[in-house]
Amino acid sequence: MSAESPFVSDVPAAHALAVWREARAAAGCPARVEAVRVAVGAAVGRVTAEPVWALRSSPAFDSAAMDGIAVRAADTVGAAETSPVLLAAGDFEVVDTGDPLPDGYDAVVMREHVHRTADGRAELRAAVPPYQHVRSIGEDISAGELLLPEGHRLRPVDVAACAAAGAAELGVRRAPRVVIVPTGDEIRPIGAELAPGDILDTNSMMLAAQARQAGCETRVTEIVPDDPGAITAVLEEATRDADLVLLIAGSSAGRDDYTARVVAAAGVVAVHGVAVRPGHPVVLGAVAATPVIGVPGYPVSAALTFDIFAAPILAELEGAAPRERPSAIARLARKLPSAIGMDDWVRVRLGRVRDQLVATPLPRGAGVLTSLVRADGLLVVPSGVEGHHAGEQVRVELLRGLSEIGRTIVAIGSHDLVLDLAASALRAADPLITLASSNVGSLGGLVALRDGLCHIAGSHLLDPSTGEYTLPYVDKLLGPAADVAVVRLVHRDQGLIVAPGNPLGLTGVKDLTRPDLRYVNRQRGAGTRALLDHELARLGIDASAVPGYSREEHTHLAVAAAVAAGRADAGMGILAAARAFGLDFIPVAQEPYDLVLRSSELAEELLAPLWALLERPDFRASVEALGGYSCAETGRRIR
């Protein structure tokens, strides 16, 4: 590998893992971590290094399986309601569950089926077969049988069975040791004061937690500056006590990206550049007989790099099968384009709509860590596929259980902060309820509702010809006779979000044609964009006269963030978004924001907590405290 060509190639992930495995073997990397002996109670989570054979039977004797009396089955023959059998005091013995079966007895009668006479005899009104309610010797485990094979990851039930079979210690693979090396002149420890351009070292904390979750011991070094010599020294020190080193950042093609060169100089680089997105600049190599992964610096890339590359090798080192998540088939809520040539790992939200699982893609940027925070599943678009159409069935790897997903209210449509507030309040009231919002604009929400891809669609579309909101579009898209209900969520103030002090002196939409102004718009199909277009048309202004009209963001907060960062001078949005960033606001209109759903689903149990929440005075007060909201009609059925 030359210094001028930092990438070897973008190879498929499966091939990259195979090439890396060969390179590790050639470099002398151990195939397994050492076996150790640990107390059986301390072995949960570890992997067996040898078979576990039963040293004794369980139970080790015939025992009572119920509280009652031990009897001889032959003595009960003929017992019935009309002709009970009476057993004298010496013909039975009282036993509790787990007691050894007394000699000479072969059955147990449950206590509630025994009637005691005044003289101490036992009256039985039903015959019992031999060995009724008796646990026979070796019923669970027989001495000498194979209890667990080598390579089995031990669960609580496993160690309990091992102890019952006579094991006091188990031979297991020790926990792999993972050392994490953060690099970069701009990286700062968690809790440090940040100057412009500084970045907190959240990747180390995340990767260490992922490694611990995989059953590993972890250590994070001090942050290493962008100096090849310093990185090499720390890397070589890390390999002395590590089974895997994760070297963070510096794996791309920037001028300070030294990882590939450092690993190549100190050991061997097997692969640099894998055909996965996000995470494609990953480095796979070995130094001093220790595997090394050069982890990309973007947080989503880092997290997925651990899942795709670190998790399999850690399982290999323990001699166990890689942990696999369950998967399910879902319908895609909207079109999902994907570039040919890369396995595209897409984060999705999931919900069950009309007995079908629905997957809504989340933002795909490698730096959008919240997309993993909010994800219910991962969808891999293979390298040879250009994406999927809305409504297409796809296989999704589950990050949440299907029962949890079944309690998810799927909201697709226009972005509003009240939905975020409602999601938090619903979860606080009941941890099993999730309100998952996807921001695709009002029009996109109504289309998703029409196609059965959501429970509710948030909409505030203005019809210029009638001056009405939402209802004309409902009639147009779903038909005037459609089974549709419309519930008022709020009224909200829309206007121009501008920098503090309004430095350009803007007074309204008519000023957006100024050549010194940089505007940031909402996406096509968004109600906020429809409102802007209506105001421009009313003023006789062509959209092309607004500098930045074609620049799009998908939420009110994203518009406000662009203004707060100085990337734009103005954008249409709600007052609450302006307040969130400490910005000024020029009112343009007060508009209704509505929830659209199927009438037949109004009384669904899933949605009942949402309607109850909208009636709560404390929730309404918290909405109005955001600024620019009125709850005077909240919860009212418009149609």
TORFIZA-490944 format. One line per 10 residues: number of its first residue (from 1); their letters; for each residue x, y, z of C-alpha. Coordinates in Angstrom, 3 decimals, always signed. Example, Ala and Ser with C-alpha at 12.3 -4.5 7.8 and 13.67 -1.06 7.14 Angstrom:
BEGIN
1	AS	+12.300/-4.500/+7.800 | +13.670/-1.060/+7.140;
END
This chain:
BEGIN
1	MSAESPFVSD	+0.000/+0.000/+0.000 | +1.465/+3.359/-1.017 | +1.103/+6.593/+0.907 | -0.570/+8.151/-2.154 | -3.274/+5.461/-2.274 | -4.816/+5.125/+1.177 | -7.511/+2.650/+0.077 | -6.696/-0.873/-0.986 | -10.188/-1.586/-2.365 | -13.844/-1.686/-1.412;
11	VPAAHALAVW	-14.350/-5.414/-0.964 | -17.626/-7.103/+0.076 | -17.986/-7.537/+3.826 | -18.017/-11.362/+3.757 | -14.878/-11.441/+1.617 | -13.210/-8.853/+3.866 | -13.838/-11.035/+6.921 | -12.404/-14.097/+5.132 | -9.271/-12.231/+3.969 | -8.774/-10.786/+7.437;
21	REARAAAGCP	-9.098/-14.252/+9.016 | -6.344/-15.556/+6.719 | -4.130/-12.556/+7.496 | -4.602/-13.061/+11.254 | -3.593/-16.697/+10.968 | -0.504/-15.757/+8.942 | +0.422/-13.132/+11.565 | +0.208/-15.694/+14.352 | -2.922/-14.350/+16.008 | -4.360/-16.973/+18.402;
31	ARVEAVRVAV	-7.482/-18.731/+17.155 | -8.928/-18.878/+20.695 | -8.428/-17.144/+24.013 | -7.152/-19.379/+26.815 | -9.329/-21.753/+28.825 | -9.707/-21.075/+32.556 | -11.597/-22.752/+35.365 | -14.176/-20.695/+37.224 | -16.757/-21.375/+39.902 | -19.998/-22.555/+38.337;
41	GAAVGRVTAE	-21.901/-19.545/+39.705 | -19.461/-17.126/+38.050 | -19.632/-18.712/+34.597 | -22.753/-17.018/+33.187 | -21.960/-15.370/+29.865 | -18.760/-17.328/+29.335 | -18.299/-20.024/+26.682 | -17.526/-23.634/+27.568 | -13.970/-24.680/+26.642 | -14.721/-28.373/+27.094;
51	PVWALRSSPA	-17.786/-30.609/+27.248 | -19.701/-30.666/+30.529 | -20.579/-34.228/+31.662 | -23.047/-34.958/+34.445 | -21.272/-36.241/+37.567 | -24.508/-37.255/+39.269 | -28.159/-37.722/+38.472 | -30.804/-35.100/+39.162 | -32.832/-35.861/+41.082 | -30.472/-38.272/+42.768;
61	FDSAAMDGIA	-33.414/-40.207/+44.273 | -37.094/-40.783/+43.644 | -38.830/-37.743/+45.111 | -42.271/-36.301/+45.719 | -43.410/-33.903/+43.020 | -46.308/-32.554/+45.110 | -47.236/-31.907/+48.740 | -49.426/-34.757/+49.950 | -49.111/-38.370/+51.062 | -46.950/-41.208/+49.748;
71	VRAADTVGAA	-48.968/-44.368/+49.077 | -48.743/-47.768/+47.420 | -50.711/-47.513/+44.168 | -51.994/-51.064/+44.627 | -53.693/-49.995/+47.883 | -55.832/-47.435/+46.040 | -57.375/-49.784/+43.474 | -61.160/-49.456/+43.430 | -61.289/-46.047/+45.116 | -64.173/-43.900/+43.816;
81	ETSPVLLAAG	-66.551/-41.186/+44.986 | -69.155/-43.783/+45.880 | -66.707/-46.283/+47.347 | -63.699/-44.504/+48.915 | -60.649/-46.393/+50.167 | -59.505/-45.784/+53.736 | -55.777/-46.097/+54.449 | -54.668/-46.694/+58.015 | -52.007/-44.446/+59.562 | -49.246/-46.940/+58.817;
91	DFEVVDTGDP	-50.226/-47.341/+55.164 | -49.158/-43.839/+54.016 | -46.639/-41.101/+54.897 | -46.978/-37.317/+54.665 | -44.486/-35.782/+52.197 | -43.657/-32.324/+50.872 | -42.473/-31.467/+47.381 | -38.867/-32.616/+46.928 | -38.853/-35.091/+49.799 | -37.367/-38.535/+49.062;
101	LPDGYDAVVM	-40.094/-41.064/+48.337 | -40.249/-43.301/+51.454 | -39.246/-46.938/+50.995 | -42.091/-49.196/+49.953 | -44.201/-46.423/+48.419 | -44.601/-45.730/+44.673 | -47.061/-42.829/+44.277 | -48.071/-39.484/+45.778 | -51.601/-38.172/+46.279 | -51.931/-34.374/+46.306;
111	REHVHRTADG	-52.884/-32.935/+49.693 | -56.101/-31.405/+48.368 | -57.269/-34.843/+47.153 | -56.841/-36.457/+50.592 | -59.683/-36.463/+53.132 | -58.551/-37.162/+56.713 | -60.883/-38.901/+59.136 | -61.151/-38.090/+62.806 | -59.179/-41.225/+63.715 | -56.218/-40.244/+61.454;
121	RAELRAAVPP	-56.976/-42.435/+58.448 | -56.658/-41.123/+54.842 | -59.768/-41.355/+52.688 | -59.088/-41.547/+48.915 | -61.928/-41.138/+46.413 | -59.891/-41.981/+43.280 | -57.361/-44.653/+42.433 | -53.845/-43.532/+41.494 | -51.391/-45.135/+39.038 | -47.832/-46.076/+40.032;
131	YQHVRSIGED	-45.403/-43.144/+40.089 | -48.127/-40.486/+40.017 | -46.557/-37.191/+41.161 | -43.156/-38.823/+41.609 | -39.927/-37.485/+40.106 | -37.876/-40.545/+39.238 | -34.125/-40.698/+39.795 | -32.369/-39.152/+36.784 | -35.621/-37.690/+35.388 | -33.829/-34.409/+34.643;
141	ISAGELLLPE	-30.179/-35.477/+34.347 | -28.604/-38.904/+34.345 | -25.059/-39.386/+35.608 | -22.624/-39.739/+32.718 | -24.704/-37.929/+30.101 | -23.429/-34.983/+28.033 | -24.955/-31.882/+29.545 | -23.361/-29.152/+27.393 | -20.958/-29.279/+24.437 | -17.833/-27.195/+24.003;
151	GHRLRPVDVA	-18.546/-23.778/+22.518 | -21.804/-23.160/+24.404 | -22.415/-19.678/+25.820 | -23.638/-20.231/+29.352 | -27.013/-18.870/+30.486 | -28.409/-18.796/+34.043 | -30.376/-22.010/+33.394 | -27.208/-23.699/+32.107 | -25.152/-23.047/+35.229 | -28.081/-24.179/+37.387;
161	ACAAAGAAEL	-28.196/-27.474/+35.459 | -24.418/-27.855/+35.754 | -24.590/-27.373/+39.514 | -27.454/-29.879/+39.765 | -25.298/-32.354/+37.815 | -22.505/-32.051/+40.396 | -20.213/-29.419/+38.804 | -18.524/-27.002/+41.200 | -16.220/-25.522/+38.514 | -16.417/-25.221/+34.752;
171	GVRRAPRVVI	-13.740/-24.956/+32.054 | -14.559/-21.841/+30.028 | -12.867/-19.374/+27.695 | -11.731/-16.289/+29.552 | -13.303/-12.977/+28.604 | -11.579/-11.459/+25.533 | -9.728/-8.225/+26.266 | -10.525/-5.265/+24.015 | -8.376/-2.114/+24.055 | -9.791/+1.044/+22.472;
181	VPTGDEIRPI	-7.440/+3.760/+21.216 | -9.086/+7.121/+20.387 | -7.068/+9.438/+18.110 | -7.390/+12.959/+16.778 | -6.197/+16.481/+17.574 | -9.831/+17.629/+17.818 | -11.029/+14.854/+20.199 | -11.700/+15.814/+23.829 | -12.634/+13.674/+26.885 | -16.237/+13.481/+28.034;
191	GAELAPGDIL	-16.982/+16.447/+30.282 | -14.292/+18.705/+28.821 | -15.008/+22.294/+27.794 | -15.244/+22.456/+23.996 | -13.751/+25.105/+21.749 | -15.009/+25.568/+18.173 | -14.040/+22.476/+16.175 | -13.611/+20.225/+19.214 | -15.438/+16.860/+19.365 | -16.288/+14.827/+22.453;
201	DTNSMMLAAQ	-14.898/+11.293/+22.588 | -18.277/+9.540/+22.636 | -17.071/+6.764/+20.311 | -14.735/+5.260/+22.916 | -17.512/+5.126/+25.495 | -19.919/+3.551/+22.984 | -17.454/+0.939/+21.688 | -16.383/+0.008/+25.219 | -20.039/-0.502/+26.150 | -20.606/-2.631/+23.053;
211	ARQAGCETRV	-17.581/-4.764/+23.955 | -18.746/-5.197/+27.549 | -22.191/-6.152/+26.282 | -20.465/-8.834/+24.189 | -18.882/-10.202/+27.377 | -15.427/-8.618/+27.037 | -13.070/-6.817/+29.387 | -12.326/-3.331/+28.053 | -9.732/-0.609/+28.462 | -9.667/+2.834/+26.824;
221	TEIVPDDPGA	-6.331/+4.600/+26.399 | -5.712/+8.309/+26.596 | -6.632/+10.264/+23.463 | -3.691/+10.197/+21.026 | -2.970/+13.250/+18.820 | -2.690/+12.999/+15.026 | +0.962/+12.005/+15.096 | +2.004/+8.723/+13.427 | +4.815/+8.106/+15.926 | +2.573/+8.636/+18.941;
231	ITAVLEEATR	-0.197/+6.472/+17.461 | +2.303/+3.693/+16.690 | +3.675/+3.724/+20.249 | +0.219/+3.503/+21.839 | -0.909/+0.852/+19.342 | +2.107/-1.359/+20.043 | +1.601/-0.986/+23.804 | -2.104/-1.841/+23.431 | -1.376/-5.067/+21.564 | +0.640/-6.435/+24.487;
241	DADLVLLIAG	-2.417/-7.221/+26.607 | -5.273/-7.112/+24.103 | -7.048/-9.786/+22.101 | -8.458/-7.055/+19.824 | -7.500/-3.390/+19.387 | -9.997/-0.833/+18.089 | -8.120/+2.185/+16.707 | -10.665/+4.982/+16.299 | -10.649/+7.518/+13.434 | -7.935/+8.213/+10.923;
251	SSAGRDDYTA	-9.130/+5.435/+8.617 | -10.436/+7.631/+5.802 | -8.523/+9.530/+3.137 | -7.981/+12.852/+4.914 | -4.563/+14.345/+5.393 | -4.447/+13.330/+9.097 | -5.824/+9.832/+8.564 | -2.861/+7.711/+9.605 | -4.479/+4.439/+10.704 | -3.804/+2.340/+7.595;
261	RVVAAAGVVA	-0.191/+3.532/+7.339 | +0.476/+2.994/+11.059 | -0.990/-0.528/+11.046 | +0.869/-1.406/+7.839 | +4.176/-0.145/+9.251 | +3.764/-1.934/+12.585 | +2.177/-5.118/+11.248 | -0.045/-5.970/+8.287 | -3.130/-4.435/+6.650 | -5.405/-7.095/+5.169;
271	VHGVAVRPGH	-8.233/-4.829/+4.028 | -8.713/-1.090/+3.808 | -12.097/-0.111/+2.476 | -15.124/-2.416/+2.695 | -18.258/-2.152/+0.554 | -20.593/-1.229/+3.408 | -22.324/+2.056/+4.126 | -21.892/+3.562/+6.646 | -18.426/+2.386/+7.694 | -16.725/+1.782/+4.358;
281	PVVLGAVAAT	-13.203/+3.152/+5.233 | -12.663/+0.462/+7.915 | -9.130/-0.987/+8.273 | -8.646/-4.683/+9.110 | -5.164/-5.845/+10.054 | -2.879/-7.294/+12.722 | +0.027/-6.028/+14.825 | +2.237/-8.257/+16.989 | -0.121/-11.245/+16.623 | -3.081/-9.114/+17.746;
291	PVIGVPGYPV	-6.028/-8.278/+15.466 | -6.551/-4.559/+14.859 | -9.610/-2.748/+13.473 | -9.294/+0.824/+12.257 | -12.732/+2.189/+13.168 | -14.181/+5.154/+11.208 | -14.764/+8.282/+13.284 | -18.416/+8.882/+12.414 | -20.458/+7.429/+15.313 | -22.930/+5.345/+13.281;
301	SAALTFDIFA	-20.029/+3.962/+11.234 | -18.217/+3.125/+14.476 | -21.220/+1.343/+16.001 | -21.945/-0.703/+12.879 | -18.241/-1.503/+12.397 | -18.337/-3.179/+15.802 | -21.427/-5.197/+14.836 | -20.123/-6.223/+11.408 | -16.420/-6.836/+12.136 | -15.615/-6.831/+15.864;
311	APILAELEGA	-18.499/-9.003/+17.102 | -17.716/-11.962/+14.783 | -14.018/-12.109/+15.712 | -14.805/-11.864/+19.438 | -17.187/-14.811/+19.057 | -14.478/-16.709/+17.147 | -11.967/-16.067/+19.930 | -14.361/-17.660/+22.407 | -15.187/-20.536/+20.077 | -18.865/-19.592/+20.006;
321	APRERPSAIA	-21.385/-18.878/+17.294 | -21.868/-15.153/+16.626 | -24.861/-13.732/+18.437 | -27.665/-13.160/+15.955 | -30.659/-10.904/+16.288 | -34.089/-12.142/+15.192 | -35.530/-10.776/+11.962 | -38.957/-10.188/+10.449 | -40.590/-9.175/+7.168 | -41.924/-5.609/+6.977;
331	RLARKLPSAI	-43.473/-3.287/+4.398 | -41.416/-0.222/+3.571 | -43.224/+3.021/+4.415 | -41.532/+5.111/+1.737 | -39.201/+4.824/-1.220 | -35.635/+3.921/-0.269 | -32.952/+4.611/-2.909 | -29.522/+3.007/-2.489 | -26.246/+3.219/-4.374 | -25.080/+0.171/-6.315;
341	GMDDWVRVRL	-21.850/-1.401/-5.070 | -22.323/-1.001/-1.298 | -24.201/-3.004/+1.325 | -26.353/-0.200/+2.735 | -27.214/-0.567/+6.441 | -30.388/+1.468/+6.917 | -31.837/+2.202/+10.341 | -35.647/+1.905/+10.516 | -38.521/+2.497/+12.910 | -41.070/-0.290/+13.119;
351	GRVRDQLVAT	-44.746/-0.556/+13.970 | -47.644/-2.877/+13.295 | -50.357/-1.322/+11.102 | -53.420/-3.428/+10.259 | -51.629/-6.665/+11.126 | -48.601/-5.852/+8.973 | -45.160/-4.785/+10.169 | -44.193/-1.396/+8.669 | -40.610/-0.094/+8.439 | -39.919/+3.630/+8.130;
361	PLPRGAGVLT	-36.312/+4.558/+7.211 | -34.510/+6.979/+9.525 | -31.863/+9.550/+8.470 | -28.903/+7.716/+6.933 | -25.917/+9.976/+7.616 | -22.917/+8.265/+9.220 | -22.845/+10.988/+11.859 | -26.541/+10.780/+12.802 | -26.178/+8.769/+16.009 | -29.806/+9.426/+16.972;
371	SLVRADGLLV	-30.843/+7.275/+14.011 | -29.443/+4.290/+15.943 | -30.944/+5.545/+19.199 | -34.418/+5.609/+17.634 | -34.014/+2.521/+15.448 | -36.169/-0.532/+16.030 | -34.407/-2.481/+13.300 | -31.668/-2.625/+10.664 | -32.400/-3.142/+6.986 | -29.509/-4.183/+4.761;
381	VPSGVEGHHA	-29.895/-3.204/+1.114 | -27.455/-5.542/-0.719 | -24.754/-4.036/-2.915 | -26.438/-5.160/-6.140 | -29.808/-3.542/-5.371 | -30.647/+0.094/-6.173 | -33.107/+0.374/-3.320 | -36.742/-0.455/-2.668 | -40.120/+1.077/-3.519 | -42.699/+2.162/-0.942;
391	GEQVRVELLR	-44.843/-0.772/+0.109 | -42.212/-3.356/-0.891 | -41.560/-6.189/+1.535 | -38.098/-6.256/+3.109 | -36.359/-8.313/+5.812 | -35.420/-6.337/+8.928 | -33.049/-7.332/+11.735 | -34.884/-6.538/+14.972 | -33.407/-4.307/+17.674 | -36.646/-4.426/+19.706;
401	GLSEIGRTIV	-38.985/-7.311/+20.431 | -42.096/-7.812/+18.303 | -44.340/-7.415/+21.352 | -42.867/-3.962/+22.013 | -43.176/-3.037/+18.354 | -46.841/-4.045/+18.506 | -47.437/-1.245/+21.055 | -46.005/+1.414/+18.731 | -48.182/+4.187/+17.307 | -46.815/+4.922/+13.832;
411	AIGSHDLVLD	-47.128/+8.607/+12.895 | -45.967/+9.728/+9.465 | -46.278/+13.231/+8.042 | -45.465/+16.776/+9.015 | -42.984/+17.452/+11.783 | -44.256/+19.048/+14.964 | -42.701/+19.363/+18.417 | -46.013/+18.441/+20.067 | -45.656/+14.894/+18.726 | -42.210/+14.679/+20.347;
421	LAASALRAAD	-43.686/+15.945/+23.612 | -46.527/+13.427/+23.338 | -44.061/+10.581/+22.710 | -42.236/+11.417/+25.951 | -45.447/+11.798/+27.981 | -46.907/+8.516/+26.693 | -43.717/+6.606/+27.529 | -43.579/+8.184/+31.011 | -47.161/+7.018/+31.674 | -46.624/+3.532/+30.241;
431	PLITLASSNV	-43.133/+2.226/+29.352 | -44.704/-0.204/+26.856 | -46.122/+2.553/+24.622 | -44.083/+4.166/+21.843 | -45.116/+7.011/+19.540 | -42.768/+6.860/+16.544 | -42.868/+9.901/+14.250 | -41.314/+10.035/+10.791 | -41.032/+13.417/+9.130 | -41.859/+13.202/+5.433;
441	GSLGGLVALR	-44.153/+16.213/+5.090 | -47.938/+16.487/+5.263 | -48.511/+15.153/+1.760 | -46.259/+12.153/+2.346 | -48.162/+11.385/+5.545 | -51.531/+11.362/+3.807 | -50.157/+9.077/+1.078 | -48.783/+6.718/+3.783 | -52.200/+6.654/+5.482 | -53.896/+5.900/+2.158;
451	DGLCHIAGSH	-51.489/+3.021/+1.555 | -51.931/+1.527/+5.033 | -48.427/+2.390/+6.228 | -49.222/+4.398/+9.384 | -51.822/+4.797/+12.122 | -51.955/+8.594/+12.016 | -50.767/+11.248/+9.574 | -49.826/+14.727/+10.801 | -50.995/+17.380/+8.351 | -51.347/+21.139/+7.982;
461	LLDPSTGEYT	-51.673/+21.484/+4.210 | -53.245/+24.727/+3.037 | -55.438/+24.610/-0.080 | -54.899/+28.006/-1.789 | -58.163/+27.812/-3.724 | -60.398/+27.363/-0.671 | -58.245/+28.612/+2.215 | -59.007/+25.355/+4.017 | -56.416/+23.167/+5.700 | -56.003/+19.407/+5.197;
471	LPYVDKLLGP	-59.615/+18.412/+4.351 | -59.384/+19.209/+0.602 | -56.239/+17.082/+0.348 | -57.879/+14.247/+2.292 | -60.770/+14.281/-0.205 | -58.381/+14.447/-3.151 | -56.045/+11.651/-2.027 | -58.391/+9.330/-0.166 | -61.760/+10.268/-1.669 | -64.632/+12.302/-0.104;
481	AADVAVVRLV	-66.371/+9.099/+1.013 | -63.247/+7.572/+2.553 | -63.268/+6.064/+6.038 | -61.269/+8.987/+7.473 | -61.343/+10.946/+10.723 | -59.550/+14.241/+11.348 | -58.657/+15.257/+14.925 | -57.353/+18.728/+15.777 | -54.008/+18.579/+17.563 | -53.138/+22.280/+17.957;
491	HRDQGLIVAP	-53.116/+25.706/+16.386 | -49.577/+26.991/+15.949 | -47.776/+30.153/+14.887 | -45.827/+29.918/+11.623 | -43.397/+32.589/+10.537 | -39.889/+33.479/+9.483 | -37.128/+32.244/+11.783 | -34.252/+34.765/+11.780 | -31.053/+35.439/+13.711 | -31.286/+37.208/+17.102;
501	GNPLGLTGVK	-31.955/+40.891/+16.637 | -33.142/+40.312/+13.039 | -29.896/+41.774/+11.599 | -31.278/+42.007/+8.045 | -34.373/+43.870/+9.225 | -36.828/+41.463/+7.587 | -40.513/+42.301/+8.008 | -42.209/+39.442/+6.190 | -42.331/+37.146/+3.158 | -42.109/+40.109/+0.778;
511	DLTRPDLRYV	-38.478/+40.638/+1.866 | -37.323/+37.147/+0.843 | -36.304/+38.298/-2.632 | -33.429/+40.388/-1.290 | -30.208/+39.352/-3.056 | -28.178/+39.431/+0.186 | -30.480/+36.904/+1.849 | -29.905/+33.127/+2.177 | -33.182/+31.265/+2.602 | -33.609/+27.656/+3.821;
521	NRQRGAGTRA	-36.823/+25.915/+2.730 | -38.794/+22.838/+3.783 | -39.045/+19.774/+1.528 | -41.636/+19.293/-1.219 | -44.951/+18.109/+0.210 | -44.414/+19.862/+3.560 | -47.303/+22.018/+4.759 | -44.859/+24.762/+5.742 | -43.616/+24.913/+2.158 | -47.224/+25.032/+0.915;
531	LLDHELARLG	-47.831/+27.991/+3.228 | -44.766/+29.794/+1.855 | -45.842/+29.103/-1.740 | -49.315/+30.458/-0.942 | -47.869/+33.656/+0.547 | -45.488/+34.127/-2.406 | -48.361/+33.679/-4.875 | -50.539/+36.113/-2.917 | -47.747/+38.691/-3.158 | -47.084/+37.952/-6.838;
541	IDASAVPGYS	-43.540/+36.697/-6.152 | -42.035/+33.911/-8.246 | -40.354/+31.221/-6.105 | -37.208/+31.423/-8.221 | -36.708/+34.974/-6.932 | -36.066/+33.684/-3.395 | -32.304/+32.950/-2.932 | -32.045/+29.451/-1.440 | -35.624/+28.385/-2.214 | -34.351/+25.011/-3.497;
551	REEHTHLAVA	-32.350/+24.291/-0.315 | -34.419/+21.878/+1.785 | -34.617/+20.655/+5.396 | -37.053/+18.081/+6.780 | -37.969/+19.557/+10.172 | -38.643/+22.910/+11.824 | -35.722/+22.302/+14.171 | -33.387/+21.678/+11.219 | -34.446/+25.017/+9.710 | -33.815/+26.761/+13.023;
561	AAVAAGRADA	-30.441/+25.001/+13.383 | -29.357/+26.255/+9.947 | -30.192/+29.826/+10.945 | -28.551/+29.472/+14.372 | -25.347/+28.145/+12.759 | -25.215/+31.062/+10.343 | -25.715/+28.842/+7.289 | -28.963/+30.645/+6.448 | -30.519/+34.009/+7.226 | -34.158/+32.966/+7.299;
571	GMGILAAARA	-36.503/+30.004/+6.992 | -40.198/+29.380/+7.520 | -41.019/+27.456/+10.703 | -42.898/+27.421/+13.979 | -42.275/+29.784/+16.884 | -41.367/+26.912/+19.217 | -38.434/+25.945/+16.965 | -37.155/+29.531/+16.967 | -37.374/+29.638/+20.757 | -35.509/+26.341/+21.076;
581	FGLDFIPVAQ	-32.469/+27.968/+19.425 | -32.856/+31.441/+20.932 | -33.774/+32.999/+17.562 | -36.133/+35.779/+16.565 | -39.466/+35.195/+14.856 | -41.559/+37.189/+12.375 | -45.189/+35.947/+12.446 | -46.806/+35.041/+9.124 | -49.882/+32.928/+9.973 | -51.603/+30.896/+12.649;
591	EPYDLVLRSS	-52.566/+27.504/+11.272 | -54.239/+24.325/+12.458 | -52.231/+21.100/+12.728 | -54.368/+17.962/+12.518 | -54.080/+14.215/+12.944 | -55.665/+12.179/+10.146 | -56.561/+8.518/+10.616 | -59.042/+5.846/+9.592 | -62.408/+6.331/+11.361 | -62.517/+2.622/+12.063;
601	ELAEELLAPL	-59.314/+2.941/+14.116 | -60.444/+5.828/+16.341 | -61.535/+3.407/+19.049 | -58.520/+1.100/+18.718 | -56.940/+0.187/+22.069 | -53.504/+1.222/+20.752 | -54.593/+4.835/+20.210 | -56.649/+5.229/+23.398 | -53.671/+6.508/+25.487 | -53.034/+9.237/+22.902;
611	WALLERPDFR	-56.616/+10.545/+23.014 | -56.537/+10.454/+26.823 | -53.268/+12.401/+26.817 | -54.736/+15.148/+24.625 | -57.437/+15.725/+27.263 | -55.003/+16.144/+30.146 | -54.694/+19.783/+31.376 | -51.048/+19.289/+32.374 | -50.160/+18.084/+28.864 | -51.942/+21.024/+27.251;
621	ASVEALGGYS	-50.106/+23.390/+29.575 | -46.755/+21.869/+28.616 | -47.630/+22.278/+24.914 | -48.512/+25.946/+25.284 | -45.339/+26.491/+27.332 | -43.319/+25.643/+24.182 | -44.493/+28.942/+22.703 | -46.672/+29.672/+19.684 | -49.235/+26.945/+20.385 | -52.929/+27.079/+21.275;
631	CAETGRRIR	-54.724/+24.017/+22.667 | -58.185/+25.581/+22.547 | -59.358/+22.913/+20.084 | -56.975/+20.092/+21.000 | -58.731/+16.723/+20.692 | -61.748/+18.094/+18.781 | -62.906/+15.897/+15.909 | -62.953/+18.014/+12.761 | -64.358/+15.206/+10.635;
END
